[in-house]
Amino acid sequence: MKKAYKLIAVLFTSLLSLTSCDLFSNASSSSSTLVSSTIPSSSNNDSSSPSSSSSSSSSNTSNIVLDYPSVNPCKTRTGKKDKAKNLVVYAVNDTHGAIEDTPESYQAGLAKIREYVCKDSDYDPDYSVILSAGDMFQGTGISNLTEGLAMTHVMNAFPFDAMAVGNHEFDWGLDFLLTNIEKTRKFEVLANNIYAKGKNEVAEGMKPYTIIDRGGYKIGVIGSIEHGIDSSIMYNKLTDYSIVSDVDITKNQAAQLKKDGADLVLLLTHQGATDNVKTILEAGNIDAAILGHTHAFISETINSIPMLEARANGQALTKIVFNKSGELVSSAVHSFSKSEINSLTVSADMRTLLDAIHKKVDPILNEKITTVNGSLLRYESTYTAGNLSSLITQLMYNYGKKYSLDNVIAVYNKGGLRSDFKCTSSTCTLTYGDVYQMCPFENEVRVVPIKGTRLESSIQSHFYYGVDFTTNKLVDGRNFDTSKTYNVVTLDYLTTTPGYPLYASDGGKILGNKKIYVRDMIKEELTGVKQIDIADYPF
């Protein structure tokens, strides 16, 4: 390996005396700093970093080029063009940075999925295509801290042929992600309906479709993202883009690809079984649709055309087989069992790659925060708040009180809390990596004033702490008063998106002139806590 990059946990804080003038700072204040942990590059350029925007400052990161060891293909492609075998399509979706396995959550992880594909009796690199329907990178410390490069190297090890853009590809700034992985990736990035703002063309760094010549087959792959997915993307990450309807665009491109001699045309799209997908399939010219975004198990057909989605986080794999006449032989979504995951072993060179990645990220992720005497779960049942959501909202509440706020209500959106903390012994260590799994997104803590008359309707669909609407009591014993204004401590995802009940025109205020991600706020609040007693956070 070349020169290794030294890991630094960037923990800058501006500790200012709290007065009536500086208790809050506007989110766009240039004097505030963002508390985060990352791997710095050799040159620091804030303008291209994942958090840079008009409303948030950034950690000091830029286009990192990390010299990871390469992984040899498990089978060598020879370039056959004889259609001597069926064409096999493998696909994943919504991997969310899950490179390694988590058997207790039925997550094989992408590294072991590669081994599964390599051992599949139908796999022949001369007659196989490997695809992703988006949301590949954001979601784990091992992927986030390398800003997508670790995942890109694992994808190259298959190798992947193409991926669609998902909503979480925007999390660090779509232009940043595409630039960061451009020199490393060996696959195409597809989106036929993400336009540069004000222009009638696909934004830079992406293609509307690609044509793959494999084993004598000519395969057109069209990429798209759900029209209307804007609310699932940080508002300030979409300012340079427009997401338009993919229906007519895709139908026209599919027809042209078939006219130009494509044996097969696949729709690779970051959306579930939406009406748009069904309309596209009903028009003909598409031979299969590979879906994403909803994290669902989907294996259905429209007019005998398969549409499939393979859950999320490496829990499943889509497989579609066509014969040399272009006819569908089979289509299925394979879900991985715990025993199957445990039986898979990554190759020696994949292990070397993973070890190299861990060498870079483990000093940050393995940092001990505290201990826990049991499991922390997001939900009690279905969508009812569990002890983990109770813990995090109470920590947010305490964070607000630390800055002398009155009438504090803490709110965390349900979709942003991504994993449980499973503890199978009497005492378990909670690391920064565990917190990263729970809160992987770059959501900053913000506070917005909300009148009591609309508080309940504004927060009832989220996890919250500080008020009981059944008794109309605040947690400090005072009565809830609809005539008062409450300080809602929450995430910038909820405060910067127009139309959301907690939206504020300034994006919400930050506390104490210190921008901080929620996961780092959790770390800060738990520093010095010897053990979390789950009895203190009842369901």
QUIFEN-V289083 format. One record per residue. N is the residue number from 1. D_CENTER is the distance of its C-alpha to the mean C-alpha in Angstrom with 2 decimals. Layout:
<<N,D_CENTER> <N,D_CENTER>>
This chain:
<<1,29.17> <2,29.74> <3,29.56> <4,26.81> <5,24.90> <6,25.73> <7,23.01> <8,23.33> <9,21.60> <10,21.93> <11,23.21> <12,25.23> <13,26.67> <14,29.32> <15,31.56> <16,33.81> <17,36.56> <18,35.58> <19,37.97> <20,37.98> <21,37.07> <22,34.08> <23,32.52> <24,29.93> <25,28.69> <26,27.34> <27,23.69> <28,24.90> <29,27.48> <30,27.79> <31,29.25> <32,26.28> <33,23.99> <34,20.43> <35,20.22> <36,17.49> <37,17.43> <38,16.75> <39,18.61> <40,20.93> <41,22.12> <42,25.81> <43,25.87> <44,24.29> <45,23.59> <46,21.84> <47,21.93> <48,19.31> <49,16.97> <50,13.38> <51,14.64> <52,17.81> <53,18.77> <54,21.84> <55,20.79> <56,19.20> <57,20.44> <58,18.60> <59,18.79> <60,21.02> <61,18.90> <62,19.34> <63,19.17> <64,19.29> <65,21.16> <66,21.25> <67,23.95> <68,22.58> <69,25.00> <70,24.72> <71,24.53> <72,27.29> <73,26.76> <74,27.94> <75,30.18> <76,31.53> <77,31.35> <78,34.92> <79,34.57> <80,36.54> <81,37.17> <82,39.35> <83,37.21> <84,38.79> <85,35.87> <86,33.44> <87,30.19> <88,27.16> <89,23.61> <90,20.74> <91,17.18> <92,13.78> <93,10.78> <94,7.25> <95,7.72> <96,4.41> <97,6.99> <98,9.66> <99,12.57> <100,15.20> <101,16.59> <102,16.74> <103,19.72> <104,20.22> <105,16.99> <106,17.97> <107,15.13> <108,16.86> <109,14.17> <110,14.36> <111,17.42> <112,19.42> <113,18.45> <114,20.12> <115,23.17> <116,23.26> <117,23.35> <118,25.94> <119,28.12> <120,27.94> <121,31.47> <122,30.43> <123,28.41> <124,30.31> <125,28.53> <126,31.28> <127,30.40> <128,26.65> <129,23.61> <130,20.02> <131,17.14> <132,13.45> <133,12.46> <134,9.16> <135,5.35> <136,6.70> <137,5.89> <138,3.32> <139,4.47> <140,8.16> <141,11.07> <142,12.43> <143,9.82> <144,9.16> <145,12.94> <146,13.79> <147,11.55> <148,10.50> <149,14.12> <150,14.18> <151,11.94> <152,14.12> <153,17.20> <154,16.38> <155,15.77> <156,19.08> <157,20.76> <158,20.73> <159,21.02> <160,18.57> <161,20.34> <162,17.77> <163,14.30> <164,13.53> <165,11.32> <166,8.56> <167,7.97> <168,4.69> <169,7.14> <170,9.13> <171,7.63> <172,10.11> <173,12.43> <174,12.48> <175,15.88> <176,14.99> <177,12.38> <178,14.91> <179,17.72> <180,16.30> <181,15.85> <182,18.84> <183,21.48> <184,19.70> <185,18.19> <186,20.67> <187,18.95> <188,18.97> <189,16.20> <190,17.26> <191,17.26> <192,20.71> <193,20.09> <194,18.19> <195,21.29> <196,22.25> <197,23.44> <198,27.09> <199,27.27> <200,27.62> <201,25.77> <202,22.39> <203,20.86> <204,21.45> <205,19.44> <206,18.81> <207,21.27> <208,21.94> <209,22.85> <210,24.10> <211,27.11> <212,27.10> <213,30.54> <214,30.45> <215,33.49> <216,35.51> <217,32.93> <218,31.62> <219,28.15> <220,26.60> <221,22.84> <222,21.77> <223,18.22> <224,17.14> <225,14.65> <226,15.77> <227,18.44> <228,17.95> <229,14.17> <230,14.88> <231,14.71> <232,10.98> <233,10.66> <234,12.20> <235,15.79> <236,16.74> <237,14.15> <238,15.92> <239,19.43> <240,20.11> <241,18.96> <242,20.15> <243,18.58> <244,21.71> <245,22.72> <246,22.19> <247,25.15> <248,28.12> <249,26.36> <250,25.17> <251,28.55> <252,30.42> <253,28.45> <254,28.78> <255,32.48> <256,32.97> <257,31.29> <258,33.57> <259,36.50> <260,35.80> <261,36.05> <262,32.63> <263,33.23> <264,29.86> <265,27.24> <266,23.72> <267,21.28> <268,17.68> <269,15.76> <270,12.46> <271,14.37> <272,16.20> <273,19.98> <274,20.69> <275,24.16> <276,23.26> <277,22.37> <278,25.57> <279,27.59> <280,26.50> <281,27.40> <282,30.66> <283,31.72> <284,31.92> <285,31.21> <286,27.76> <287,28.12> <288,24.77> <289,21.46> <290,18.19> <291,15.69> <292,12.08> <293,10.00> <294,12.34> <295,11.62> <296,15.38> <297,18.11> <298,19.90> <299,22.94> <300,25.26> <301,27.56> <302,28.79> <303,32.24> <304,31.74> <305,28.62> <306,25.76> <307,22.32> <308,19.85> <309,16.36> <310,15.50> <311,13.65> <312,10.30> <313,9.45> <314,12.57> <315,14.87> <316,16.66> <317,17.84> <318,19.42> <319,22.85> <320,25.24> <321,28.73> <322,31.14> <323,34.77> <324,36.57> <325,37.69> <326,34.15> <327,34.52> <328,31.86> <329,32.80> <330,30.00> <331,26.42> <332,24.47> <333,21.22> <334,21.76> <335,20.25> <336,20.66> <337,23.04> <338,23.27> <339,26.47> <340,25.14> <341,22.19> <342,24.77> <343,27.13> <344,24.90> <345,25.53> <346,23.81> <347,26.30> <348,27.99> <349,26.49> <350,22.91> <351,23.86> <352,25.16> <353,21.94> <354,19.94> <355,22.73> <356,22.58> <357,18.91> <358,19.75> <359,22.73> <360,20.64> <361,18.05> <362,20.11> <363,22.40> <364,19.61> <365,17.70> <366,21.03> <367,22.54> <368,24.14> <369,23.68> <370,25.89> <371,26.83> <372,26.35> <373,28.99> <374,26.85> <375,23.50> <376,21.20> <377,19.74> <378,17.60> <379,20.03> <380,23.73> <381,23.72> <382,21.53> <383,20.27> <384,22.86> <385,21.89> <386,22.15> <387,23.27> <388,19.89> <389,19.24> <390,22.91> <391,22.63> <392,19.80> <393,21.50> <394,24.79> <395,23.56> <396,22.42> <397,25.85> <398,27.61> <399,25.85> <400,27.24> <401,30.62> <402,30.73> <403,30.96> <404,33.83> <405,32.14> <406,34.09> <407,33.03> <408,29.48> <409,26.95> <410,23.45> <411,20.59> <412,16.95> <413,14.92> <414,14.35> <415,10.91> <416,9.70> <417,11.40> <418,9.43> <419,12.23> <420,15.99> <421,18.26> <422,20.84> <423,24.25> <424,27.06> <425,29.76> <426,31.71> <427,29.78> <428,26.37> <429,24.95> <430,21.82> <431,20.21> <432,17.85> <433,15.52> <434,15.78> <435,15.00> <436,11.90> <437,10.75> <438,11.83> <439,10.46> <440,7.60> <441,7.16> <442,10.13> <443,12.15> <444,15.85> <445,18.69> <446,20.99> <447,24.13> <448,25.65> <449,29.09> <450,29.31> <451,32.69> <452,33.55> <453,34.52> <454,30.95> <455,29.08> <456,28.83> <457,27.64> <458,25.00> <459,23.35> <460,24.34> <461,21.10> <462,19.22> <463,19.91> <464,22.80> <465,25.66> <466,28.98> <467,30.74> <468,32.02> <469,32.76> <470,34.96> <471,37.35> <472,36.64> <473,36.50> <474,34.42> <475,33.58> <476,36.37> <477,38.87> <478,39.46> <479,39.50> <480,36.68> <481,38.31> <482,37.07> <483,39.12> <484,37.20> <485,34.07> <486,31.23> <487,28.83> <488,25.35> <489,23.07> <490,19.48> <491,16.25> <492,16.38> <493,13.79> <494,16.75> <495,19.48> <496,18.62> <497,18.02> <498,21.48> <499,22.52> <500,20.65> <501,23.39> <502,22.44> <503,22.26> <504,24.56> <505,25.91> <506,25.47> <507,21.90> <508,23.42> <509,25.25> <510,24.19> <511,26.33> <512,28.91> <513,27.86> <514,24.91> <515,21.34> <516,19.11> <517,15.53> <518,15.64> <519,15.03> <520,17.91> <521,19.97> <522,19.71> <523,20.90> <524,23.64> <525,24.86> <526,25.06> <527,26.86> <528,30.35> <529,29.60> <530,31.17> <531,29.62> <532,27.61> <533,29.88> <534,27.98> <535,31.23> <536,30.57> <537,27.50> <538,28.88> <539,27.04>>
